[in-house]
């Protein structure tokens, strides 16, 4: 038969084992990289919309060059940040037949916010 000290020792060892398991689980869940999902973006549409907007404004070619560079940088930064934040692999919409979420409108809105 076990006395109180032995029962207390077994109980403490059990609790320490559980605590260790929790720490291991938390460490693995923090360190483990989340799986990435494939998503699409219609780059052609984004570029076409940008070009149409600039043509309608009738601005000088120098300003168009500057704004085109800014648009390209905003597009690149936005694509990278959306992909990283949402654990995505972004592919052109034309490369995917079906079944992937489309992030074009989200990316377009973020680009517009960066450029204003």
C-alpha positions in Angstrom: 0.0 0.0 0.0 1.2 3.5 -0.8 1.5 6.1 2.0 0.6 9.8 1.6 4.2 10.9 0.7 4.3 8.3 -2.1 0.9 9.4 -3.4 1.9 13.0 -3.3 5.1 12.3 -5.1 3.3 10.4 -7.8 0.7 13.2 -8.2 3.5 15.8 -8.4 5.3 13.8 -11.1 2.1 13.4 -13.0 1.5 17.1 -12.9 5.0 17.9 -14.0 4.6 15.4 -16.9 1.4 17.1 -18.0 3.1 20.5 -17.7 6.0 19.3 -19.8 3.6 18.0 -22.4 1.8 21.4 -22.6 5.1 23.2 -23.1 6.1 20.8 -25.9 2.8 21.2 -27.6 3.0 25.0 -27.4 6.5 25.0 -28.7 5.7 22.9 -31.6 2.5 24.9 -32.5 4.5 28.2 -32.4 7.5 26.9 -34.3 5.7 24.8 -36.9 5.0 26.7 -40.1 1.4 26.8 -41.2 0.6 25.2 -44.5 0.3 27.6 -47.5 -2.8 27.9 -49.6 -2.8 28.6 -53.3 -4.7 31.7 -54.3 -5.1 33.8 -57.4 -4.7 37.4 -58.5 -5.6 38.9 -61.8 -2.5 40.9 -62.5 -3.6 41.7 -66.0 -6.8 43.4 -64.7 -4.8 45.4 -62.1 -2.4 46.7 -64.7 -5.2 47.4 -67.2 -7.2 49.3 -64.6 -4.1 51.4 -63.7 -3.5 52.2 -67.4 -7.1 53.1 -68.1 -7.2 55.4 -65.1 -4.0 57.2 -66.3 -5.3 57.6 -69.8 -8.5 59.2 -68.6 -6.5 61.8 -66.6 -4.4 63.0 -69.5 -1.3 63.7 -67.6 2.3 64.3 -68.8 4.6 61.4 -69.6 7.0 62.3 -66.8 4.2 62.0 -64.2 3.0 58.8 -65.8 6.6 57.4 -65.4 6.7 58.3 -61.7 3.2 57.0 -61.0 3.9 53.8 -62.9 7.0 53.2 -60.8 5.0 53.8 -57.6 2.3 51.5 -58.8 4.8 48.7 -59.6 6.4 49.1 -56.1 3.0 49.2 -54.4 1.9 46.1 -56.3 5.0 44.2 -55.4 4.9 45.1 -51.7 1.2 44.4 -51.5 1.5 40.9 -53.2 4.3 40.0 -50.7 2.5 41.3 -47.6 -0.8 39.6 -48.5 0.9 36.3 -49.3 2.9 36.5 -46.0 0.0 37.6 -43.8 -2.4 35.0 -45.1 0.1 32.1 -45.7 -0.6 32.1 -49.5 1.1 31.2 -52.7 -0.2 33.7 -55.1 -0.5 32.7 -58.8 -1.8 34.6 -61.8 -5.5 33.9 -62.2 -4.9 32.7 -65.8 -2.7 29.9 -64.4 -5.5 28.3 -62.3 -8.6 26.8 -63.9 -10.8 26.6 -60.8 -10.9 26.1 -57.1 -8.6 28.8 -55.7 -9.8 31.9 -53.9 -9.2 35.2 -55.8 -7.5 38.0 -54.0 -7.6 40.6 -56.8 -10.1 43.0 -55.2 -8.3 42.8 -51.8 -5.0 43.6 -53.5 -6.5 46.4 -55.6 -7.9 48.1 -52.5 -4.6 47.8 -50.6 -2.7 49.2 -53.6 -5.1 52.2 -53.8 -4.5 52.9 -50.1 -0.8 52.8 -50.5 -0.9 55.2 -53.4 -3.1 57.8 -51.7 
